[in-house]
Amino acid sequence: MLRIAITLLLLLTSANCIAAERPNVLLISIDDLNDWTGCLGGHPQAKTPNIDRLADRGTLFENAHCQSPVCNPSRASMMTGRYPHSSGVYFLGPDLKKAPVLQNLDTLPEVFAKNGYRTMAVGKIFHGGDQRFFQEYGGNNGGFGPRPKQKISQPHGHPLWDWGAFPDTDDDMPDMKAAQWATSKLQQEFDRPFFIAVGFYRPHVPMFAPKKWFDMHPRQSIQLPLVQERDRDDLSQYAINLTNLEHVSPLHEWVKSAGEWDHAVQAYLASTTFADYCVGMVLDALSESAHADNTVVVLFSDHGFHLGEKQRWAKRSLWEDGTRVPLIIAGPKLAAGQRTRRPAELIDVFPTLLDLAGLPSDDSQEGQSLTPLLENPNAEWNHPAITSFGKGNYSVRSTRYRYVQYLDGSTELYDHETDPHEWNNLAKAASLHEVIAEHAKHIPSDEHEILPGDSTGHKAYEASLKALNRD
């Protein structure tokens, strides 16, 4: 009996030592952030010094993309390692645990918890119900935040669609409370490695932030996004309908005619700078903590965001502005100051963190570990980024090209070496037939049916389908 007890004690001690050697994980999410950061250069007036310094500390994936340009399916995909076309979660509903394919899967934090990690979160990581997935949850602190009694900017019907300088102080913002919560956690000591997730809501609508953040981006000097007025002339009517019919976001024509385009751009820049400040608080707390030299940091956004490009607003598109996201990975023993143009997907974060933490891989996951690109940003990489918006609509993004195929069979091809704004659809160019075929082979042939759930977002898909059937 004594020998058995000693053996068990040695095994337990050995397991604890292995766990103690594993790196901590700090996962930072920023809702609706596109490439308007200093390090990605999406807008010349973007001020994101803290995101930029994190990029300098690690690897910036310049060509990273979400798996759906909608919050719920994007986050469900990333946190389970399954594409939307595999799970059937295409829109804001259903909840991932109501999808039969995902019900019995352990999510990213749950896997880490089962491997000895202390898991904690605050703010928005999943699309609601975050407390189910973490051992400790600091709350959403008011979610999208306080709203004035009267809309500041425009009479659009959706309660979240507004922008302007509000409220008076940073302390009234949920993101500030989340940053403070995360800062306090990072100052603590833990007897095992931790997994801390911090989800910031800005720059998601309503694009509110205190006045001082707007003052950093004076309205009279705001530069509007570059837009080509006839940009959509080479698109199918289905593609236009999919991104314009029954959407909750305002029409671009309204924003222009109301004289609010520059104000909305100012609000997005101000909200992003505020979110960046909150990110800086968390990064500073980590740097000043005992965990600084043993923590992997991953920063990401759940999808992109249009601010007038292709005459549309918000997400829910399969173009670059709708799918491209910031993605940065930094940490101990990882190279600093790296950039890679190889395509990366949010679904790749799960297997990458398993790799970096030395945890068992899961061959059933559909993403790829990005560790080869962390070791060599120019490594051979044959994994394009696949994004869907509803069943039958896909984009395939490689290092150079974006290929889009819609439910009606219409297609688009953009060459990002010569056309970074995706103004010229090359799908009918005979000389690019092989390029199109190479990208088209990545379009999924096996698609899960759309599951019943929240109709928001689904309405646009259904409206475009009805219009197609009428034609």
C-alpha positions as CSV (number, residue, x, y, z in Angstrom):
1,M,0.0,0.0,0.0
2,L,2.8,2.4,0.9
3,R,4.5,1.7,-2.5
4,I,1.2,2.4,-4.3
5,A,0.7,5.7,-2.4
6,I,4.2,6.8,-3.2
7,T,3.7,6.0,-6.9
8,L,0.4,8.0,-6.9
9,L,2.1,10.9,-5.2
10,L,5.0,10.9,-7.7
11,L,2.5,10.7,-10.6
12,L,0.5,13.6,-9.2
13,T,3.7,15.7,-8.5
14,S,4.9,15.0,-12.1
15,A,1.5,16.0,-13.5
16,N,1.5,19.2,-11.5
17,C,5.0,20.1,-12.7
18,I,4.0,19.5,-16.3
19,A,1.0,21.7,-15.8
20,A,3.0,24.4,-14.2
21,E,5.4,24.5,-17.2
22,R,2.6,25.0,-19.6
23,P,2.1,28.6,-20.8
24,N,-0.8,30.7,-19.7
25,V,-3.2,32.0,-22.4
26,L,-4.6,35.5,-22.7
27,L,-7.3,35.7,-25.4
28,I,-8.4,39.2,-26.4
29,S,-11.5,39.6,-28.6
30,I,-12.6,42.9,-30.2
31,D,-16.1,43.0,-31.7
32,D,-16.6,44.2,-35.3
33,L,-13.0,45.4,-35.7
34,N,-11.9,45.4,-39.4
35,D,-8.4,46.3,-40.6
36,W,-8.6,49.9,-39.4
37,T,-5.5,49.5,-37.2
38,G,-2.1,51.0,-37.5
39,C,-0.4,47.7,-38.1
40,L,-2.8,46.6,-40.9
41,G,-3.1,50.1,-42.5
42,G,-6.8,49.8,-43.3
43,H,-7.4,53.5,-42.6
44,P,-4.7,56.2,-42.5
45,Q,-6.1,57.9,-39.4
46,A,-6.5,54.8,-37.3
47,K,-4.8,55.2,-33.9
48,T,-4.2,51.8,-32.2
49,P,-0.8,52.0,-30.5
50,N,-1.5,49.1,-28.2
51,I,-2.6,46.6,-30.9
52,D,0.4,47.8,-32.9
53,R,2.9,47.1,-30.1
54,L,1.4,43.6,-29.6
55,A,2.0,43.0,-33.3
56,D,5.6,44.1,-32.9
57,R,5.9,41.5,-30.1
58,G,4.7,38.6,-32.1
59,T,3.3,37.5,-35.5
60,L,0.7,39.6,-37.3
61,F,-1.4,37.5,-39.7
62,E,-2.1,40.2,-42.3
63,N,-4.4,37.9,-44.3
64,A,-6.6,36.5,-41.6
65,H,-10.3,35.9,-42.1
66,C,-13.4,34.8,-40.2
67,Q,-15.5,31.8,-41.1
68,S,-18.7,33.8,-41.2
69,P,-19.2,37.6,-41.3
70,V,-21.8,37.3,-38.5
71,C,-21.0,37.2,-34.8
72,N,-22.7,33.9,-33.6
73,P,-21.5,31.6,-36.4
74,S,-18.0,33.1,-36.4
75,R,-17.5,32.7,-32.7
76,A,-19.2,29.3,-32.6
77,S,-16.8,28.1,-35.4
78,M,-13.7,29.4,-33.7
79,M,-14.6,28.0,-30.3
80,T,-15.5,24.6,-31.5
81,G,-13.2,24.1,-34.5
82,R,-16.1,23.4,-36.9
83,Y,-17.0,25.4,-40.0
84,P,-20.6,26.9,-40.2
85,H,-21.3,24.6,-43.2
86,S,-20.4,21.6,-41.0
87,S,-22.5,22.7,-38.0
88,G,-25.5,24.4,-39.6
89,V,-24.9,27.5,-37.4
90,Y,-25.0,30.2,-40.2
91,F,-26.7,33.1,-38.5
92,L,-27.4,34.8,-35.1
93,G,-29.3,31.7,-34.1
94,P,-29.4,29.0,-32.9
95,D,-27.1,28.9,-29.9
96,L,-24.2,26.6,-30.5
97,K,-25.3,24.1,-27.9
98,K,-28.6,23.7,-29.8
99,A,-26.8,22.5,-32.9
100,P,-26.7,18.7,-32.9
101,V,-23.2,18.6,-34.4
102,L,-21.8,20.9,-31.6
103,Q,-23.9,19.8,-28.6
104,N,-21.4,17.3,-27.2
105,L,-18.2,19.0,-28.2
106,D,-15.9,20.7,-25.7
107,T,-15.3,24.3,-26.6
108,L,-11.8,25.9,-26.5
109,P,-12.0,27.0,-22.8
110,E,-13.6,23.7,-21.8
111,V,-10.7,21.7,-23.3
112,F,-8.2,23.8,-21.4
113,A,-10.2,23.4,-18.2
114,K,-10.1,19.6,-18.6
115,N,-6.3,19.8,-19.0
116,G,-5.7,21.5,-15.7
117,Y,-6.1,25.2,-16.6
118,R,-8.0,27.8,-14.5
119,T,-10.4,29.3,-17.1
120,M,-11.8,32.9,-16.6
121,A,-13.5,35.4,-18.9
122,V,-15.2,38.8,-19.0
123,G,-17.2,40.5,-21.7
124,K,-18.1,38.9,-25.0
125,I,-16.3,35.8,-26.1
126,F,-19.2,33.6,-27.2
127,H,-22.5,35.0,-28.5
128,G,-24.1,35.0,-25.1
129,G,-24.1,32.6,-22.2
130,D,-20.4,32.9,-21.7
131,Q,-20.7,31.8,-18.0
132,R,-21.5,28.3,-19.2
133,F,-18.0,27.8,-20.7
134,F,-15.7,29.3,-18.1
135,Q,-15.0,28.4,-14.5
136,E,-15.3,32.1,-13.6
137,Y,-17.1,34.8,-15.5
138,G,-16.8,38.5,-14.7
139,G,-20.0,39.4,-16.5
140,N,-20.8,41.5,-19.6
141,N,-20.9,44.7,-17.6
142,G,-23.8,46.1,-19.5
143,G,-23.0,44.5,-22.9
144,F,-23.2,47.1,-25.7
145,G,-23.3,49.8,-23.1
146,P,-25.3,52.8,-22.0
147,R,-27.5,54.5,-24.6
148,P,-29.0,58.0,-24.6
149,K,-32.7,58.5,-24.4
150,Q,-32.8,59.9,-27.9
151,K,-30.8,58.7,-30.9
152,I,-27.8,60.9,-31.6
153,S,-27.3,60.5,-35.3
154,Q,-30.1,59.0,-37.3
155,P,-33.6,57.5,-37.2
156,H,-32.7,54.0,-38.2
157,G,-35.1,51.4,-36.9
158,H,-32.6,49.1,-35.1
159,P,-32.0,50.1,-31.5
160,L,-28.2,49.6,-31.7
161,W,-27.6,51.6,-34.9
162,D,-26.4,55.0,-33.6
163,W,-23.2,56.8,-33.1
164,G,-21.8,59.9,-31.4
165,A,-19.9,61.2,-28.3
166,F,-21.5,59.4,-25.3
167,P,-21.4,58.9,-22.3
168,D,-19.4,61.4,-20.3
169,T,-16.7,59.1,-18.8
170,D,-14.7,56.0,-19.6
171,D,-15.9,54.4,-16.4
172,D,-19.4,54.2,-17.8
173,M,-18.2,52.0,-20.6
174,P,-18.5,48.2,-20.3
175,D,-15.1,47.7,-22.0
176,M,-13.4,49.8,-19.3
177,K,-15.0,47.6,-16.6
178,A,-13.8,44.5,-18.5
179,A,-10.3,45.9,-18.7
180,Q,-10.2,46.6,-15.0
181,W,-11.5,43.1,-14.2
182,A,-8.8,41.5,-16.4
183,T,-6.1,43.8,-14.8
184,S,-7.1,42.7,-11.3
185,K,-6.9,39.0,-12.4
186,L,-3.5,39.3,-13.9
187,Q,-2.2,40.8,-10.7
188,Q,-3.1,37.6,-8.8
189,E,-1.0,34.4,-8.3
190,F,-2.4,31.0,-9.5
191,D,-1.4,27.5,-8.5
192,R,-1.9,26.3,-12.1
193,P,-1.8,27.8,-15.6
194,F,-4.6,30.1,-16.5
195,F,-6.7,30.8,-19.6
196,I,-8.2,34.3,-19.4
197,A,-10.4,35.6,-22.2
198,V,-11.3,39.3,-22.4
199,G,-14.0,40.3,-24.9
200,F,-14.4,44.0,-25.8
201,Y,-17.6,45.3,-27.4
202,R,-16.4,48.4,-29.2
203,P,-16.3,49.3,-32.0
204,H,-19.6,47.4,-32.4
205,V,-22.6,49.6,-32.7
206,P,-23.8,51.8,-31.1
207,M,-20.5,53.5,-31.9
208,F,-20.4,55.5,-28.7
209,A,-17.3,56.6,-26.7
210,P,-16.6,59.6,-24.5
211,K,-15.9,62.9,-26.2
212,K,-12.2,62.8,-25.7
213,W,-11.9,59.8,-28.0
214,F,-13.8,61.7,-30.7
215,D,-11.5,64.7,-30.2
216,M,-8.6,62.5,-31.2
217,H,-10.3,62.2,-34.6
218,P,-11.6,65.7,-35.6
219,R,-14.7,65.4,-37.8
220,Q,-13.5,68.2,-40.1
221,S,-10.4,66.3,-41.1
222,I,-11.9,62.8,-41.4
223,Q,-10.9,60.9,-44.5
224,L,-13.6,58.7,-46.0
225,P,-13.0,55.2,-47.3
226,L,-12.0,55.0,-51.0
227,V,-15.1,54.0,-52.9
228,Q,-15.7,53.5,-56.6
229,E,-19.3,54.6,-57.5
230,R,-19.7,51.9,-60.2
231,D,-18.1,49.2,-58.1
232,R,-21.1,46.9,-58.2
233,D,-21.7,47.1,-61.9
234,D,-19.8,43.8,-62.5
235,L,-21.7,41.9,-59.7
236,S,-24.7,39.7,-60.1
237,Q,-28.1,40.9,-58.9
238,Y,-28.1,38.1,-56.4
239,A,-24.8,39.3,-54.8
240,I,-26.2,42.8,-54.5
241,N,-29.5,41.5,-53.0
242,L,-27.6,39.3,-50.5
243,T,-25.8,42.3,-49.1
244,N,-28.7,44.8,-49.3
245,L,-32.1,43.3,-48.8
246,E,-33.6,43.1,-45.3
247,H,-30.4,44.1,-43.5
248,V,-30.6,45.9,-40.1
249,S,-27.8,48.3,-41.1
250,P,-28.6,51.6,-42.8
251,L,-28.4,52.0,-46.6
252,H,-25.3,53.7,-47.8
253,E,-27.4,56.2,-49.8
254,W,-29.2,57.3,-46.5
255,V,-25.8,57.8,-44.7
256,K,-24.6,60.0,-47.5
257,S,-27.7,62.0,-48.0
258,A,-28.0,62.6,-44.3
259,G,-24.5,64.0,-44.2
260,E,-23.5,61.4,-41.6
261,W,-20.8,59.5,-43.5
262,D,-17.9,61.4,-42.0
263,H,-19.6,61.3,-38.5
264,A,-20.0,57.6,-38.6
265,V,-16.4,57.1,-39.8
266,Q,-15.2,59.4,-36.9
267,A,-17.3,57.3,-34.5
268,Y,-15.8,54.1,-35.7
269,L,-12.3,55.4,-35.4
270,A,-13.0,56.9,-32.0
271,S,-14.6,53.6,-30.7
272,T,-11.6,51.7,-32.0
273,T,-9.1,54.0,-30.3
274,F,-11.0,53.6,-27.1
275,A,-11.0,49.8,-27.4
276,D,-7.3,49.9,-28.1
277,Y,-6.8,51.8,-24.9
278,C,-8.6,49.1,-23.0
279,V,-6.4,46.5,-24.7
280,G,-3.4,48.5,-23.6
281,M,-4.5,48.4,-20.0
282,V,-4.6,44.6,-20.1
283,L,-1.3,44.3,-21.9
284,D,0.3,46.6,-19.4
285,A,-1.1,44.6,-16.5
286,L,0.4,41.4,-18.1
287,S,3.8,43.1,-18.6
288,E,3.9,44.2,-15.0
289,S,2.8,40.8,-13.6
290,A,4.7,37.6,-12.7
291,H,3.1,36.0,-15.7
292,A,4.7,38.2,-18.4
293,D,7.3,35.6,-19.5
294,N,5.0,32.6,-19.6
295,T,1.8,33.8,-21.3
296,V,0.7,33.4,-24.9
297,V,-1.4,36.3,-26.1
298,V,-3.9,36.0,-29.0
299,L,-5.8,39.1,-30.2
300,F,-8.6,38.7,-32.8
301,S,-11.8,40.2,-34.1
302,D,-14.8,38.1,-35.0
303,H,-15.3,39.6,-38.5
304,G,-14.8,42.7,-40.6
305,F,-17.0,45.8,-41.1
306,H,-18.0,48.0,-44.0
307,L,-18.2,51.8,-43.7
308,G,-19.4,52.6,-47.2
309,E,-17.2,50.3,-49.3
310,K,-19.2,48.6,-52.0
311,Q,-22.0,50.9,-51.0
312,R,-22.8,49.0,-47.8
313,W,-22.5,49.2,-44.0
314,A,-21.7,46.7,-41.3
315,K,-20.8,43.0,-41.9
316,R,-22.6,40.1,-43.7
317,S,-20.6,40.2,-46.9
318,L,-18.1,37.8,-48.5
319,W,-15.8,40.6,-49.6
320,E,-12.5,41.6,-48.0
321,D,-14.1,44.3,-45.8
322,G,-16.5,41.8,-44.4
323,T,-14.2,38.8,-43.7
324,R,-10.7,40.2,-43.0
325,V,-9.8,40.5,-39.3
326,P,-6.8,41.4,-37.1
327,L,-5.1,38.3,-35.8
328,I,-1.9,38.5,-33.6
329,I,-0.2,35.8,-31.7
330,A,2.7,36.6,-29.3
331,G,4.3,34.8,-26.5
332,P,7.3,33.1,-24.9
333,K,9.7,31.4,-27.3
334,L,7.8,32.9,-30.3
335,A,9.5,35.2,-32.7
336,A,8.7,38.9,-32.5
337,G,8.1,41.5,-35.3
338,Q,6.9,38.9,-37.9
339,R,4.3,39.4,-40.6
340,T,2.8,36.8,-42.8
341,R,0.6,37.1,-45.9
342,R,-0.4,33.4,-45.9
343,P,-4.2,33.0,-45.4
344,A,-5.2,32.3,-41.8
345,E,-8.6,31.5,-40.4
346,L,-10.1,32.1,-36.9
347,I,-10.9,28.4,-36.9
348,D,-7.1,27.9,-36.8
349,V,-6.8,29.5,-33.3
350,F,-8.1,26.4,-31.4
351,P,-5.5,23.9,-32.8
352,T,-2.8,26.5,-32.6
353,L,-3.3,27.1,-28.9
354,L,-3.4,23.3,-28.3
355,D,-0.1,23.2,-30.0
356,L,1.5,26.0,-28.1
357,A,0.2,24.7,-24.7
358,G,1.5,21.2,-25.4
359,L,-2.0,19.7,-25.2
360,P,-3.2,16.8,-27.3
361,S,-4.3,17.7,-30.8
362,D,-7.8,16.9,-32.0
363,D,-7.8,15.4,-35.5
364,S,-11.6,16.0,-35.8
365,Q,-11.1,19.8,-35.9
366,E,-11.4,21.4,-39.2
367,G,-8.8,24.2,-38.7
368,Q,-5.0,24.1,-39.1
369,S,-2.4,24.8,-36.4
370,L,-0.6,28.0,-37.4
371,T,2.6,27.1,-35.7
372,P,4.4,26.5,-39.0
373,L,3.8,30.1,-39.9
374,L,4.9,31.2,-36.4
375,E,8.2,29.5,-37.1
376,N,8.4,30.6,-40.7
377,P,6.0,33.3,-42.0
378,N,6.8,32.4,-45.6
379,A,6.4,28.7,-45.2
380,E,4.6,26.6,-47.8
381,W,0.9,26.9,-47.0
382,N,-1.9,25.4,-49.0
383,H,-4.8,26.2,-46.7
384,P,-7.0,29.1,-48.1
385,A,-9.4,30.9,-45.8
386,I,-13.1,29.8,-46.3
387,T,-15.9,32.0,-45.3
388,S,-19.7,31.4,-45.7
389,F,-22.8,33.6,-45.4
390,G,-25.7,31.2,-45.3
391,K,-25.8,27.9,-47.2
392,G,-24.4,28.1,-50.7
393,N,-22.5,31.4,-50.5
394,Y,-18.8,31.1,-50.1
395,S,-15.5,33.0,-50.5
396,V,-12.1,31.4,-50.8
397,R,-9.2,33.7,-49.9
398,S,-5.6,32.6,-50.9
399,T,-2.4,34.6,-50.6
400,R,-3.2,36.5,-53.8
401,Y,-6.8,36.0,-54.8
402,R,-10.3,36.1,-53.4
403,Y,-12.8,33.8,-55.2
404,V,-16.6,34.2,-54.4
405,Q,-19.3,31.7,-55.4
406,Y,-22.9,32.3,-54.7
407,L,-26.0,30.2,-54.4
408,D,-27.2,31.2,-57.8
409,G,-23.9,30.1,-59.4
410,S,-22.6,33.6,-60.0
411,T,-18.9,34.2,-59.2
412,E,-16.3,36.8,-58.5
413,L,-12.5,36.9,-58.6
414,Y,-10.3,39.6,-57.3
415,D,-6.5,39.9,-57.6
416,H,-5.2,41.6,-54.5
417,E,-1.8,42.3,-56.0
418,T,-3.4,44.7,-58.4
419,D,-6.8,45.4,-56.9
420,P,-6.7,45.6,-53.1
421,H,-10.1,47.3,-53.0
422,E,-11.8,44.5,-55.0
423,W,-13.2,46.9,-57.6
424,N,-12.6,44.7,-60.7
425,N,-14.4,41.3,-60.9
426,L,-12.1,39.1,-63.0
427,A,-14.4,36.0,-63.0
428,K,-14.9,36.1,-66.7
429,A,-11.2,36.5,-67.6
430,A,-10.3,33.5,-69.8
431,S,-6.7,33.8,-68.8
432,L,-7.6,33.1,-65.2
433,H,-9.5,29.9,-65.7
434,E,-7.0,27.8,-63.9
435,V,-6.8,30.2,-61.0
436,I,-10.6,30.0,-60.7
437,A,-10.6,26.2,-60.9
438,E,-8.0,26.0,-58.2
439,H,-10.0,28.1,-55.8
440,A,-13.3,26.6,-56.7
441,K,-12.2,23.2,-55.6
442,H,-12.2,24.4,-52.0
443,I,-16.0,25.2,-52.1
444,P,-17.6,22.7,-49.7
445,S,-19.8,20.1,-51.4
446,D,-21.3,18.8,-48.2
447,E,-23.3,21.5,-46.5
448,H,-25.4,21.2,-43.3
449,E,-28.9,22.3,-43.5
450,I,-29.8,25.7,-42.0
451,L,-30.9,25.2,-38.4
452,P,-34.0,27.0,-37.0
453,G,-33.1,30.0,-34.8
454,D,-33.0,33.8,-34.7
455,S,-34.2,35.3,-37.9
456,T,-31.9,38.3,-37.7
457,G,-29.4,38.0,-40.5
458,H,-31.4,35.0,-41.8
459,K,-33.8,37.6,-43.3
460,A,-31.2,38.9,-45.7
461,Y,-30.5,35.4,-46.9
462,E,-34.1,34.6,-47.3
463,A,-34.9,37.8,-49.1
464,S,-32.2,37.3,-51.6
465,L,-33.3,33.7,-52.2
466,K,-36.9,34.9,-52.8
467,A,-35.7,37.5,-55.2
468,L,-33.7,34.8,-57.1
469,N,-36.7,32.5,-57.3
470,R,-38.9,35.4,-58.6
471,D,-36.4,36.1,-61.4
